[in-house]
């Protein structure tokens, strides 16, 4: 298991405890953010807009 998969699994476990497990889309966003630091801010901005509406 890669370090990124370990991080995603840990986050998913924590979120599942709160009744909000990660979707495949969430997992992919985390993966992209960890692999491509330049896309992190773009993804963050998209999520802020999505959840502010």
MOPAC internal coordinates of N, CA, C and O (Angstrom, degrees):
PM7 1SCF
backbone

  N    0.0000 0     0.00 0     0.00 0    0    0    0
  C    1.4488 1     0.00 0     0.00 0    1    0    0
  C    1.5262 1   108.14 1     0.00 0    2    1    0
  O    1.2310 1   121.06 1   -46.67 1    3    2    1
  N    1.3195 1   115.57 1   133.33 1    3    2    1
  C    1.4557 1   119.75 1  -179.11 1    5    3    2
  C    1.5257 1   110.23 1   -77.24 1    6    5    3
  O    1.2310 1   120.75 1   -15.27 1    7    6    5
  N    1.2971 1   116.18 1   164.73 1    7    6    5
  C    1.4658 1   122.09 1   177.63 1    9    7    6
  C    1.5239 1   110.42 1   -60.66 1   10    9    7
  O    1.2310 1   120.32 1   140.79 1   11   10    9
  N    1.3208 1   116.99 1   -39.21 1   11   10    9
  C    1.4665 1   120.77 1   179.91 1   13   11   10
  C    1.5248 1   110.14 1   -65.15 1   14   13   11
  O    1.2310 1   120.10 1   136.34 1   15   14   13
  N    1.3212 1   117.42 1   -43.66 1   15   14   13
  C    1.4718 1   120.46 1   177.72 1   17   15   14
  C    1.5241 1   111.09 1   -62.71 1   18   17   15
  O    1.2310 1   120.28 1   142.51 1   19   18   17
  N    1.3199 1   117.07 1   -37.49 1   19   18   17
  C    1.4705 1   121.07 1   178.17 1   21   19   18
  C    1.5244 1   110.24 1   -63.01 1   22   21   19
  O    1.2310 1   120.42 1   135.48 1   23   22   21
  N    1.3351 1   116.81 1   -44.52 1   23   22   21
  C    1.4668 1   121.44 1   179.37 1   25   23   22
  C    1.5246 1   109.91 1   -62.46 1   26   25   23
  O    1.2310 1   120.50 1   133.12 1   27   26   25
  N    1.3239 1   116.65 1   -46.88 1   27   26   25
  C    1.4654 1   120.67 1   179.91 1   29   27   26
  C    1.5255 1   110.47 1   -60.31 1   30   29   27
  O    1.2310 1   119.94 1   136.96 1   31   30   29
  N    1.3154 1   117.71 1   -43.04 1   31   30   29
  C    1.4684 1   121.09 1   179.27 1   33   31   30
  C    1.5256 1   111.72 1   -64.08 1   34   33   31
  O    1.2310 1   120.21 1   141.18 1   35   34   33
  N    1.3193 1   117.21 1   -38.82 1   35   34   33
  C    1.4612 1   120.42 1   178.53 1   37   35   34
  C    1.5221 1   111.05 1   -66.36 1   38   37   35
  O    1.2310 1   120.66 1   135.53 1   39   38   37
  N    1.3322 1   116.35 1   -44.47 1   39   38   37
  C    1.4652 1   120.33 1   178.18 1   41   39   38
  C    1.5235 1   109.53 1   -62.95 1   42   41   39
  O    1.2310 1   120.31 1   135.46 1   43   42   41
  N    1.3253 1   117.01 1   -44.54 1   43   42   41
  C    1.4555 1   120.83 1   179.78 1   45   43   42
  C    1.5284 1   110.97 1   -60.65 1   46   45   43
  O    1.2310 1   120.24 1   138.39 1   47   46   45
  N    1.3171 1   117.14 1   -41.61 1   47   46   45
  C    1.4550 1   120.62 1   178.07 1   49   47   46
  C    1.5186 1   112.22 1   -61.36 1   50   49   47
  O    1.2310 1   120.68 1   135.86 1   51   50   49
  N    1.3123 1   116.31 1   -44.14 1   51   50   49
  C    1.4686 1   120.70 1   178.75 1   53   51   50
  C    1.5239 1   111.11 1   -64.49 1   54   53   51
  O    1.2310 1   120.74 1   137.06 1   55   54   53
  N    1.3218 1   116.19 1   -42.94 1   55   54   53
  C    1.4566 1   120.16 1  -179.77 1   57   55   54
  C    1.5293 1   111.01 1   -67.86 1   58   57   55
  O    1.2310 1   120.22 1   143.05 1   59   58   57
  N    1.3245 1   117.19 1   -36.95 1   59   58   57
  C    1.4635 1   121.09 1   179.81 1   61   59   58
  C    1.5235 1   110.86 1   -63.82 1   62   61   59
  O    1.2310 1   120.22 1   143.74 1   63   62   61
  N    1.3218 1   117.19 1   -36.26 1   63   62   61
  C    1.4649 1   121.10 1   177.27 1   65   63   62
  C    1.5282 1   110.25 1   -58.97 1   66   65   63
  O    1.2310 1   120.81 1   145.53 1   67   66   65
  N    1.3273 1   116.06 1   -34.47 1   67   66   65
  C    1.4662 1   121.76 1   179.55 1   69   67   66
  C    1.5253 1   111.93 1   -87.00 1   70   69   67
  O    1.2310 1   120.24 1  -175.70 1   71   70   69
  N    1.3416 1   117.14 1     4.30 1   71   70   69
  C    1.4517 1   121.15 1   178.93 1   73   71   70
  C    1.5174 1   114.07 1    81.09 1   74   73   71
  O    1.2310 1   120.48 1  -161.87 1   75   74   73
  N    1.3367 1   116.70 1    18.13 1   75   74   73
  C    1.4644 1   121.18 1  -178.50 1   77   75   74
  C    1.5271 1   110.69 1  -131.83 1   78   77   75
  O    1.2310 1   119.84 1  -114.59 1   79   78   77
  N    1.3334 1   117.90 1    65.41 1   79   78   77
  C    1.4711 1   118.51 1  -179.69 1   81   79   78
  C    1.5276 1   110.84 1   -62.45 1   82   81   79
  O    1.2310 1   121.20 1   -26.37 1   83   82   81
  N    1.3041 1   115.31 1   153.63 1   83   82   81
  C    1.4647 1   120.55 1  -179.63 1   85   83   82
  C    1.5251 1   110.79 1   -70.31 1   86   85   83
  O    1.2310 1   121.33 1   -37.32 1   87   86   85
  N    1.3252 1   115.06 1   142.68 1   87   86   85
  C    1.4604 1   120.42 1   171.86 1   89   87   86
  C    1.5246 1   107.51 1   -83.98 1   90   89   87
  O    1.2310 1   120.68 1   -11.24 1   91   90   89
  N    1.3194 1   116.30 1   168.76 1   91   90   89
  C    1.4699 1   119.70 1   175.31 1   93   91   90
  C    1.5273 1   110.31 1   -60.43 1   94   93   91
  O    1.2310 1   120.71 1   144.06 1   95   94   93
  N    1.3280 1   116.25 1   -35.94 1   95   94   93
  C    1.4716 1   120.92 1   177.50 1   97   95   94
  C    1.5316 1   110.49 1   -63.28 1   98   97   95
  O    1.2310 1   120.32 1   137.34 1   99   98   97
  N    1.3258 1   117.00 1   -42.66 1   99   98   97
  C    1.4700 1   121.21 1   177.19 1  101   99   98
  C    1.5263 1   110.65 1   -60.38 1  102  101   99
  O    1.2310 1   121.02 1   134.16 1  103  102  101
  N    1.3328 1   115.65 1   -45.84 1  103  102  101
  C    1.4643 1   120.54 1  -178.77 1  105  103  102
  C    1.5227 1   110.86 1   -61.92 1  106  105  103
  O    1.2310 1   120.65 1   139.33 1  107  106  105
  N    1.3210 1   116.37 1   -40.67 1  107  106  105
  C    1.4648 1   120.09 1   179.57 1  109  107  106
  C    1.5292 1   111.00 1   -66.64 1  110  109  107
  O    1.2310 1   120.24 1   141.28 1  111  110  109
  N    1.3499 1   117.14 1   -38.72 1  111  110  109
  C    1.4698 1   120.56 1   176.65 1  113  111  110
  C    1.5238 1   110.99 1   -60.86 1  114  113  111
  O    1.2310 1   120.66 1   136.67 1  115  114  113
  N    1.3295 1   116.34 1   -43.33 1  115  114  113
  C    1.4671 1   120.02 1   178.41 1  117  115  114
  C    1.5220 1   109.63 1   -62.84 1  118  117  115
  O    1.2310 1   120.67 1   134.04 1  119  118  117
  N    1.3318 1   116.33 1   -45.96 1  119  118  117
  C    1.4650 1   121.01 1  -179.39 1  121  119  118
  C    1.5376 1   110.46 1   -58.18 1  122  121  119
  O    1.2310 1   120.19 1   132.06 1  123  122  121
  N    1.3264 1   117.24 1   -47.94 1  123  122  121
  C    1.4652 1   121.03 1  -179.92 1  125  123  122
  C    1.5264 1   110.16 1   -62.63 1  126  125  123
  O    1.2310 1   120.40 1   136.35 1  127  126  125
  N    1.3256 1   116.85 1   -43.65 1  127  126  125
  C    1.4646 1   120.70 1  -179.17 1  129  127  126
  C    1.5229 1   112.05 1   -60.54 1  130  129  127
  O    1.2310 1   120.57 1   141.05 1  131  130  129
  N    1.3308 1   116.52 1   -38.95 1  131  130  129
  C    1.4627 1   119.79 1  -179.04 1  133  131  130
  C    1.5302 1   112.30 1   -76.38 1  134  133  131
  O    1.2310 1   120.54 1   149.98 1  135  134  133
  N    1.3154 1   116.56 1   -30.02 1  135  134  133
  C    1.4662 1   120.07 1  -178.80 1  137  135  134
  C    1.5251 1   113.08 1   -85.85 1  138  137  135
  O    1.2310 1   120.35 1   149.87 1  139  138  137
  N    1.3269 1   116.93 1   -30.13 1  139  138  137
  C    1.4645 1   121.57 1  -173.82 1  141  139  138
  C    1.5250 1   109.17 1  -129.26 1  142  141  139
  O    1.2310 1   120.83 1   -91.49 1  143  142  141
  N    1.3211 1   116.01 1    88.51 1  143  142  141
  C    1.4653 1   121.73 1  -175.61 1  145  143  142
  C    1.5295 1   112.21 1   -58.18 1  146  145  143
  O    1.2310 1   120.05 1   152.37 1  147  146  145
  N    1.3229 1   117.51 1   -27.63 1  147  146  145
  C    1.4677 1   120.77 1   179.55 1  149  147  146
  C    1.5263 1   111.49 1   -68.70 1  150  149  147
  O    1.2310 1   119.97 1   150.59 1  151  150  149
  N    1.3070 1   117.66 1   -29.41 1  151  150  149
  C    1.4680 1   121.56 1  -179.26 1  153  151  150
  C    1.5273 1   112.09 1   -83.56 1  154  153  151
  O    1.2310 1   119.92 1   166.43 1  155  154  153
  N    1.3299 1   117.76 1   -13.57 1  155  154  153
  C    1.4581 1   121.02 1  -176.60 1  157  155  154
  C    1.5222 1   111.50 1   -55.09 1  158  157  155
  O    1.2310 1   119.74 1   129.01 1  159  158  157
  N    1.3233 1   118.09 1   -50.99 1  159  158  157
  C    1.4632 1   121.31 1  -177.31 1  161  159  158
  C    1.5245 1   110.70 1   -63.84 1  162  161  159
  O    1.2310 1   120.47 1   141.55 1  163  162  161
  N    1.3223 1   116.71 1   -38.45 1  163  162  161
  C    1.4685 1   121.14 1   178.13 1  165  163  162
  C    1.5306 1   110.49 1   -61.68 1  166  165  163
  O    1.2310 1   120.48 1   133.81 1  167  166  165
  N    1.3158 1   116.68 1   -46.19 1  167  166  165
  C    1.4657 1   121.37 1   179.79 1  169  167  166
  C    1.5260 1   109.99 1   -64.80 1  170  169  167
  O    1.2310 1   120.19 1   137.80 1  171  170  169
  N    1.3186 1   117.24 1   -42.20 1  171  170  169
  C    1.4581 1   121.40 1   178.87 1  173  171  170
  C    1.5238 1   110.48 1   -60.02 1  174  173  171
  O    1.2310 1   120.20 1   134.11 1  175  174  173
  N    1.3189 1   117.23 1   -45.89 1  175  174  173
  C    1.4651 1   121.41 1   179.30 1  177  175  174
  C    1.5316 1   111.06 1   -60.98 1  178  177  175
  O    1.2310 1   120.22 1   137.96 1  179  178  177
  N    1.3456 1   117.18 1   -42.04 1  179  178  177
  C    1.4674 1   121.18 1   178.60 1  181  179  178
  C    1.5339 1   110.78 1   -61.22 1  182  181  179
  O    1.2310 1   120.24 1   138.26 1  183  182  181
  N    1.3170 1   117.14 1   -41.74 1  183  182  181
  C    1.4643 1   120.69 1  -179.89 1  185  183  182
  C    1.5288 1   111.40 1   -67.90 1  186  185  183
  O    1.2310 1   120.19 1   141.33 1  187  186  185
  N    1.3140 1   117.24 1   -38.67 1  187  186  185
  C    1.4674 1   120.34 1   178.44 1  189  187  186
  C    1.5229 1   109.72 1   -62.96 1  190  189  187
  O    1.2310 1   120.63 1   135.03 1  191  190  189
  N    1.3162 1   116.40 1   -44.97 1  191  190  189
  C    1.4608 1   120.05 1   179.06 1  193  191  190
  C    1.5329 1   110.26 1   -63.69 1  194  193  191
  O    1.2310 1   120.31 1   134.89 1  195  194  193
  N    1.3239 1   117.02 1   -45.11 1  195  194  193
  C    1.4646 1   121.98 1  -178.72 1  197  195  194
  C    1.5270 1   111.60 1   -58.43 1  198  197  195
  O    1.2310 1   120.29 1   137.17 1  199  198  197
  N    1.3130 1   117.05 1   -42.83 1  199  198  197
  C    1.4544 1   120.48 1  -173.81 1  201  199  198
  C    1.5230 1   113.51 1   -93.85 1  202  201  199
  O    1.2310 1   120.16 1   178.93 1  203  202  201
  N    1.3175 1   117.30 1    -1.07 1  203  202  201
  C    1.4560 1   121.31 1   176.95 1  205  203  202
  C    1.5201 1   111.53 1   -93.70 1  206  205  203
  O    1.2310 1   120.73 1   163.20 1  207  206  205
  N    1.3155 1   116.21 1   -16.80 1  207  206  205
  C    1.4783 1   120.24 1  -176.22 1  209  207  206
  C    1.4941 1   112.61 1   -76.55 1  210  209  207
  O    1.2310 1   120.10 1   180.00 1  211  210  209

